Amino acid sequence: MTLLCARCTQKLQIRVTLSPAEMSKIENDLRSEYGPFVKPPKRVKEILALADKDIEDYDFEIARLREQLTIIEAQKEQLGTQRAKLRALLSPMRKMPNEILFRILRQVCEENVIQHGLYQRWDGKDDVLTSSATTYLPAVAVSSVCSRWRELTRASPSFWANMTVEIHSLDGDMDELSFMVTRYLERSEEFPFLKLFLQHAHRWESFACWADHSLSFYRMLSQLRFPSLLELDIRHFADPDSNALDIFEHAPRLRILATTDAPPSKTPFNQLETLHFCKSLRVASPTELANTLRNCPFLKKLLLLFDVEVQDPMAQGMWKNITWLNMMEPFEQHLNMVFLSFSFPSLTELIVESEFHETTWPVESFGSFVTTSSCMITAFTLRGISISDLDLIAALRVMPSISYLKIDDINDIDSAQRTITSHLISSLRHQSTSFLLAPKLHSLHLISVRKSKVPFDDATFIGMVESRWFKPGSDLSAAMFSMGKACIRSVVLTFSWREVDAEVYQPLRNLDAEGLRVVVAGTNGVQV
């Protein structure tokens, strides 16, 4: 390679060239000669001065070559861009008719979600959006691809007519949210999606609307009939409006209703089988709830969504048909209110879950509820509920028919009240000489969300599962069945704070091969 002088562009003349023999002598002198009387070799200063000039010339040459390299790289990048555009001219997409391309893009833009702030989960963590913009704002993403796609999306308001706005926090600057919502509203123009939608009301089987105002403001709904409507979800969060549900008076097949309103209403409550009573901003009192239930003689499933207000229990009433009860976001006072005010003799499944706050389990009122109701609960789920292992054992003792059990242990590491402990697991172990807790249990789902000061006892858990597994068709299985003891069929154990050693859980892998469904997962994924 020829090096050129950066000043005169002539061939670069190297001033200093030391042979291997000369370098060897210099290194030997460095090792052997020292002391106050040592004299440096001749011409050292002259050679150093020449070396400095050579290094300066090298620096100039390096800078020149780097500049040339930058120019070459820019030319390469420009050529690559030009090549990509030339190839695009050969793309089959260019031959696709606008009518077909429109249908494809329209399928992509079915739902647009405009969000402000991050949704905060019950454990205090924020749900971070990790997907691409196409997932949340497909109309914006598609219109930014090229001029042709932009013209197609801008020419059709239908691309912008489907919009969901989620505001998880009022903190921060709302200008970006306002800008995006305004853009969608302007580009949707007067697309008659609501009128077109209402023309097919006779075909609706399910309808949901959550708003800050009552549906009674939608005058165009008042004259409609809903002959096919099976499921209705109407929630508004402003002041109560007793006429909000009257719009759905003519719904002869309505069976499922979620609402923030209570009767009186022209809506046919008397034919409901499932009711989600969502008093999210103004909690239902026992009297209001009882009046609602009296209007639903065929009700089988009941979901109650509570707020922070507290109501005192009332004299207990009995509802014989309800088999499924789900209480969401209750405080202990709300659980006491329900357990002490209502009796459900046919109840088979109970779910209590809290995502936004910690709720303490009411031991005494629950025991009284089960005893008074004389119900046979077979499925029991607790999520986000603070309950100790002893209190859970006490609850299971009054539910001998339990066959499905799901528990989320959300207690803090410093909490003395833990749910999933060695004591709980040992209590579930089958021992021929002692009382068997939950003898009908065939499905167990345990989720440990937060780290405990006491390490989890894997061996105790494995031993418990092995003790409740009877190989299908065996004499032991037949004997246990005759004694009213069920074989466990499904086990799920999940940790959010620790890894799972696959070798430790090898015994459960063996049971899985015999027919037991086993899932054990930790922060390192599913290991069984």
C-alpha positions in Angstrom: 0.0 0.0 0.0 1.4 3.4 -1.0 1.2 6.2 1.7 1.0 9.8 0.5 2.1 12.9 2.3 -0.9 14.9 3.4 0.9 18.2 2.6 2.5 17.6 -0.8 0.6 14.4 -1.9 4.0 12.9 -2.8 5.0 9.4 -1.7 5.5 9.4 2.1 9.1 9.1 3.0 9.7 7.2 6.2 12.5 8.8 8.2 13.0 6.3 10.9 13.5 2.6 10.1 15.2 0.6 12.8 16.3 -2.9 11.9 15.7 -5.9 14.2 19.4 -5.9 15.2 19.2 -2.3 16.2 16.1 -2.8 18.2 17.6 -5.8 19.9 20.7 -3.7 20.9 18.4 -1.0 22.3 16.4 -3.5 24.3 19.6 -5.0 25.7 20.9 -1.6 26.7 17.6 -0.9 28.5 18.0 -4.0 30.5 21.7 -3.8 31.3 22.9 -0.2 31.4 21.8 2.0 34.3 23.3 4.3 36.9 24.5 7.9 37.0 27.4 7.4 34.5 25.4 5.8 31.7 25.6 7.7 28.4 22.8 7.5 25.9 23.7 6.2 22.4 24.5 8.7 19.8 21.8 10.2 17.6 19.0 9.2 20.0 17.6 12.7 20.1 17.9 13.1 16.4 16.0 9.8 15.8 13.3 10.8 18.3 12.8 14.1 16.4 12.5 12.2 13.1 10.1 9.7 14.7 7.8 12.6 15.9 7.7 13.8 12.3 6.9 10.3 11.0 4.0 10.0 13.6 2.7 13.3 12.5 2.7 12.2 8.9 1.0 9.0 9.9 -1.8 10.9 11.7 -2.4 13.1 8.7 -2.6 10.0 6.4 -5.0 8.2 8.8 -7.3 11.3 8.9 -7.2 11.4 5.1 -8.1 7.7 4.8 -10.9 8.0 7.3 -12.4 10.9 5.4 -12.2 8.8 2.2 -13.8 5.9 4.0 -16.7 8.1 5.2 -17.3 9.2 1.7 -17.2 5.6 0.4 -19.6 4.4 3.1 -22.0 7.3 2.3 -21.9 6.4 -1.4 -22.6 2.8 -0.6 -25.5 3.7 1.6 -26.9 6.0 -1.1 -26.5 3.2 -3.7 -28.3 0.7 -1.4 -31.2 3.1 -1.0 -31.4 3.6 -4.7 -31.3 -0.2 -5.3 -34.1 -0.7 -2.8 -36.3 1.8 -4.6 -35.5 0.2 -8.0 -36.4 -3.3 -6.6 -39.7 -1.8 -5.3 -40.7 -1.1 -8.9 -40.7 -4.9 -9.4 -42.9 -5.6 -6.3 -46.1 -7.5 -7.0 -47.8 -5.2 -4.5 -47.8 -2.4 -7.1 -50.0 -4.5 -9.3 -52.6 -5.1 -6.6 -55.8 -3.2 -7.3 -56.8 -0.6 -4.7 -60.0 -2.5 -3.9 -58.1 -5.6 -2.7 -55.5 -3.6 -0.9 -58.2 -1.6 0.8 -59.8 -4.7 2.2 -56.5 -6.0 3.5 -55.6 -2.8 5.2 -59.2 -2.5 6.6 -58.8 -5.8 8.3 -55.6 -4.6 10.0 -57.2 -1.4 11.3 -60.2 -3.0 13.0 -59.2 -1.7 16.5 -57.2 1.4 17.5 -56.3 1.9 21.2 -55.2 5.3 22.3 -53.6 5.2 25.8 -52.4 7.7 28.3 -50.4 6.5 31.3 -49.5 2.9 32.2 -52.0 0.5 33.6 -50.9 -0.2 37.2 -51.4 -3.8 38.3 -52.4 -4.9 41.8 -48.7 -5.7 42.6 -47.7 -2.1 42.0 -45.9 -2.7 38.7 -46.7 -0.9 35.5 -47.8 -2.9 32.4 -45.2 -1.7 29.8 -46.4 -1.6 26.2 -43.9 -3.7 24.2 -45.7 -4.4 21.0 -45.3 -2.3 17.8 -47.4 0.8 17.0 -49.3 -1.4 14.4 -50.8 -3.3 17.4 -52.3 -0.3 19.1 -52.6 2.4 16.4 -52.8 0.5 13.1 -54.5 3.3 11.2 -51.6 5.7 12.0 -49.0 3.0 11.3 -50.5 2.0 7.9 -51.0 5.6 6.7 -47.3 6.2 7.4 -46.0 3.5 5.1 -46.2 5.3 1.7 -48.2 7.8 -0.2 -50.5 5.2 -1.8 -51.4 3.7 1.6 -51.8 7.2 3.1 -54.2 8.2 0.3 -56.3 5.0 0.8 -56.6 5.5 4.6 -57.3 9.2 4.3 -59.9 8.7 1.6 -61.9 6.3 3.8 -63.3 7.4 7.2 -63.9 3.8 8.2 -60.2 3.3 8.9 -60.5 5.9 11.7 -64.0 5.1 13.0 -63.0 2.4 15.5 -61.3 4.0 18.5 -60.8 3.0 22.1 -59.4 5.6 24.5 -57.8 4.4 27.8 -56.8 6.9 30.4 -55.0 5.0 33.2 -53.6 8.1 34.9 -54.4 11.9 34.9 -50.8 12.7 35.6 -48.6 14.2 32.9 -49.2 16.2 29.7 -52.5 15.3 28.0 -51.7 17.2 24.8 -50.4 14.2 22.9 -53.6 12.2 23.9 -55.8 15.2 22.8 -53.9 15.5 19.5 -54.3 11.8 18.6 -58.0 11.7 19.6 -58.6 14.8 17.6 -56.8 13.4 14.6 -59.0 10.2 14.7 -62.2 12.2 15.1 -61.4 14.5 12.2 -60.4 11.8 9.8 -63.4 9.6 10.7 -65.5 12.6 9.4 -69.2 11.6 9.3 -68.7 7.9 8.9 -72.2 6.6 9.8 -70.9 3.6 11.7 -73.4 4.1 14.5 -76.5 4.4 12.2 -75.3 1.4 10.2 -74.6 -0.5 13.5 -78.1 0.2 14.8 -79.8 -1.0 11.6 -78.7 -4.5 12.7 -79.9 -4.4 16.3 -82.3 -7.2 15.7 -79.2 -9.5 15.0 -77.3 -8.5 18.2 -76.6 -11.4 20.6 -74.2 -9.4 22.8 -73.9 -5.7 23.4 -71.6 -3.7 25.7 -71.2 0.0 26.4 -69.2 1.7 29.1 -69.6 5.4 29.3 -69.6 8.4 31.7 -73.3 9.0 30.9 -76.5 7.1 30.8 -77.7 5.4 27.6 -81.0 7.3 27.9 -79.2 10.1 26.1 -79.1 7.9 23.0 -82.5 8.7 21.7 -82.0 6.6 18.6 -81.9 3.4 20.7 -85.2 4.0 22.4 -87.4 2.6 19.5 -85.3 -0.5 18.8 -86.2 -4.1 19.5 -83.6 -6.7 20.5 -85.1 -10.2 19.7 -81.8 -12.0 19.6 -80.0 -10.3 22.5 -78.6 -12.8 25.1 -75.9 -10.8 26.8 -75.9 -7.1 27.9 -73.1 -5.1 29.6 -74.2 -1.5 30.4 -72.2 0.6 32.8 -72.2 4.3 33.3 -70.3 6.2 36.0 -72.2 9.4 36.3 -75.3 10.0 38.5 -77.9 7.2 38.6 -80.5 7.2 36.0 -83.4 4.8 36.6 -84.3 4.9 32.9 -81.0 3.8 31.5 -81.9 0.2 31.1 -85.5 0.8 29.9 -84.1 1.0 26.4 -83.7 -2.8 26.5 -87.3 -3.5 27.5 -87.9 -5.6 24.4 -85.2 -8.3 24.8 -87.1 -11.5 25.3 -84.0 -13.7 25.2 -81.8 -11.7 27.6 -80.1 -14.0 30.1 -76.8 -12.2 31.1 -76.7 -8.7 32.4 -73.8 -6.5 33.7 -74.9 -3.2 35.0 -74.3 -0.4 37.5 -78.1 0.1 37.8 -80.6 -1.6 39.9 -84.3 -2.1 39.4 -87.0 -0.8 39.1 -86.5 -1.0 35.3 -88.4 -2.2 32.3 -85.5 -4.5 31.5 -86.6 -8.1 32.0 -84.7 -8.9 35.1 -87.1 -11.8 35.8 -85.5 -13.9 33.0 -81.9 -13.3 33.9 -79.6 -16.3 34.7 -76.4 -14.3 35.2 -76.1 -10.9 36.9 -72.9 -8.8 37.2 -73.8 -6.1 39.7 -71.0 -3.5 39.1 -71.5 -0.7 41.6 -68.1 0.6 40.8 -68.6 4.2 42.1 -71.5 3.7 44.5 -71.6 0.4 46.2 -74.8 -1.5 46.6 -76.3 -1.7 50.1 -77.6 -5.0 51.3 -81.1 -3.8 50.9 -80.5 -2.6 47.3 -78.8 -5.9 46.4 -81.6 -7.9 48.0 -84.2 -6.0 46.1 -82.3 -6.7 42.9 -82.1 -10.4 43.6 -85.8 -10.6 44.3 -86.4 -9.4 40.7 -84.2 -12.3 39.4 -86.0 -15.5 40.5 -84.1 -17.7 38.0 -80.6 -16.2 38.7 -77.8 -18.8 38.9 -74.6 -16.7 38.7 -73.9 -13.5 40.6 -70.9 -11.2 40.3 -70.5 -8.3 42.7 -68.0 -5.5 42.1 -67.6 -3.3 45.2 -66.2 0.1 46.1 -64.7 1.6 49.3 -68.0 2.4 51.0 -69.0 0.2 53.8 -72.6 -1.1 54.5 -73.8 -2.8 57.6 -75.3 -6.4 57.2 -79.0 -6.9 57.4 -81.3 -9.7 58.3 -80.2 -12.7 56.2 -82.2 -13.7 53.1 -82.1 -16.9 51.2 -81.7 -17.4 47.4 -81.9 -21.0 46.4 -81.0 -20.9 42.7 -77.6 -19.2 42.8 -74.8 -21.6 42.2 -71.9 -19.3 41.3 -70.7 -16.2 43.2 -67.8 -13.9 42.4 -66.9 -11.0 44.6 -64.4 -8.5 43.1 -62.5 -5.7 44.8 -64.1 -6.3 48.2 -62.7 -5.1 51.6 -63.2 -7.2 54.6 -66.3 -5.2 55.5 -67.9 -6.1 52.2 -67.3 -9.8 52.6 -68.8 -9.6 56.1 -71.8 -7.8 54.6 -72.4 -10.6 52.0 -71.6 -13.5 54.3 -73.8 -12.3 57.1 -76.7 -10.9 54.9 -77.2 -13.7 52.3 -77.6 -17.4 52.2 -77.1 -19.5 49.0 -78.0 -23.1 49.6 -77.2 -24.2 46.0 -73.8 -22.5 45.8 -71.1 -24.7 44.3 -68.4 -22.2 43.2 -67.1 -19.2 45.1 -64.5 -16.7 43.7 -63.1 -13.8 45.7 -60.5 -11.6 44.0 -58.9 -8.2 44.5 -56.5 -6.6 42.0 -56.1 -3.1 43.3 -55.9 -3.5 47.1 -55.2 -6.1 49.7 -58.2 -7.7 51.4 -58.2 -9.6 54.7 -60.2 -12.8 54.8 -63.1 -12.8 57.3 -62.7 -16.2 59.0 -65.8 -16.2 61.3 -68.3 -14.7 59.0 -67.3 -17.2 56.2 -67.7 -20.1 58.5 -71.1 -18.8 59.6 -72.1 -18.3 55.9 -71.2 -21.9 54.9 -73.0 -23.3 57.9 -76.1 -21.3 57.5 -76.3 -21.8 53.7 -75.6 -25.6 54.0 -74.1 -25.3 50.6 -71.7 -27.8 49.0 -68.9 -25.6 47.5 -66.9 -27.6 45.0 -64.7 -24.8 43.5 -63.0 -22.2 45.5 -60.7 -19.4 44.2 -58.9 -16.6 46.2 -56.9 -14.0 44.3 -55.3 -11.0 45.9 -56.8 -11.9 49.3 -54.7 -11.9 52.5 -55.3 -15.1 54.3 -53.1 -17.1 56.5 -52.4 -20.9 56.1 -54.4 -21.6 59.3 -57.4 -19.6 58.1 -57.3 -21.3 54.7 -57.2 -24.7 56.4 -60.2 -23.6 58.6 -62.1 -22.6 55.4 -61.3 -25.9 53.7 -62.6 -27.8 56.8 -66.1 -26.4 56.3 -65.9 -27.2 52.6 -65.4 -31.0 52.5 -66.8 -31.2 48.9 -64.1 -28.9 47.4 -62.8 -30.4 44.2 -61.1 -27.3 42.6 -58.8 -25.0 44.7 -56.9 -22.0 43.3 -54.9 -19.7 45.6 -52.8 -16.7 44.9 -50.4 -16.0 47.8 -49.8 -12.2 47.5 -48.6 -11.5 51.1 -45.4 -9.4 51.4 -42.1 -10.9 52.4 -42.3 -9.2 55.8 -45.9 -10.3 56.4 -46.3 -12.9 59.2 -49.4 -14.1 57.4 -48.4 -16.4 54.6 -50.8 -18.7 52.7 -48.8 -21.2 50.8 -46.7 -22.7 53.6 -45.3 -26.1 54.5 -48.0 -26.4 57.1 -50.8 -25.9 54.5 -49.2 -28.4 52.1 -48.6 -30.9 54.9 -52.3 -30.6 55.9 -53.3 -31.5 52.4 -51.2 -34.7 52.5 -53.1 -38.0 52.5 -52.3 -40.1 55.5 -54.3 -43.2 56.2 -54.2 -42.7 60.0 -55.5 -39.1 60.0 -58.3 -36.9 58.8 -57.9 -35.9 55.1 -58.4 -32.2 54.3 -60.4 -31.7 51.1 -60.9 -35.4 50.4 -62.7 -34.6 47.0 -59.8 -32.4 45.7 -58.8 -33.3 42.1 -57.5 -29.9 40.9 -55.0 -27.8 42.8 -53.6 -24.4 41.5 -51.1 -22.5 43.7 -49.5 -19.2 42.7 -46.8 -17.7 44.9 -46.4 -14.1 43.8 -44.0 -12.7 46.4 -40.8 -14.0 48.1 -41.1 -15.5 51.5 -38.6 -15.4 54.3 -39.0 -19.2 54.7 -37.8 -21.1 51.7 -40.4 -23.1 49.8 -40.3 -26.8 50.8 -40.3 -28.6 47.4 -40.0 -32.1 49.0 -43.1 -31.5 51.1 -45.1 -30.4 48.1 -43.9 -33.4 46.0 -44.8 -35.8 48.8 -48.3 -34.3 49.2 -49.0 -34.7 45.5 -47.7 -38.3 45.5 -49.9 -39.1 48.5 -53.0 -38.0 46.7 -52.3 -39.7 43.4 -53.9 -43.1 42.8 -53.1 -44.7 39.4 -56.4 -45.0 37.5 -57.8 -48.6 37.4 -55.7 -49.7 40.4 -57.1 -51.5 43.5 -55.9 -48.5 45.6 -57.9 -46.1 43.4 -61.0 -48.2 43.7 -60.6 -48.4 47.5 -60.1 -44.7 47.9 -63.1 -44.0 45.7 -65.3 -46.3 47.9 -64.2 -44.2 50.9 -65.1 -41.0 49.3 -61.6 -39.9 48.6 -60.8 -38.5 45.1 -57.6 -38.9 43.2 -55.9 -35.6 42.3 -55.9 -35.1 38.5 -54.3 -31.7 38.0 -51.6 -29.8 39.8 -50.3 -26.3 38.9 -47.6 -24.6 40.9 -46.3 -21.2 39.8 -43.6 -18.9 41.3 -43.1 -15.3 40.4 -40.0 -14.9 42.5 -37.8 -18.0 42.2 -36.5 -20.5 39.7 -37.6 -24.1 39.7 -35.1 -27.0 39.7 -36.3 -29.5 37.1 -34.3 -32.4 38.7 -36.0 -31.8 42.1 -39.4 -32.2 40.5 -38.5 -35.3 38.5 -40.9 -37.4 40.7 -43.8 -35.3 39.4 -42.6 -35.8 35.8 -43.1 -39.5 36.4 -46.6 -39.0 37.7 -47.3 -36.8 34.6 -46.3 -39.8 32.5 -48.9 -41.9 34.4 -51.7 -39.5 33.7 -51.5 -36.7 36.3 -51.5 -33.2 34.7 -48.6 -31.4 36.3 -47.3 -27.9 35.6 -44.5 -26.4 37.7 -43.1 -23.0 36.6 -40.8 -20.3 37.9 -38.9 -17.3 36.7 -36.9 -19.7 34.5 -40.1 -20.9 32.7 -42.1 -24.1 32.8 -39.9 -27.0 34.2 -42.5 -29.7 34.5 
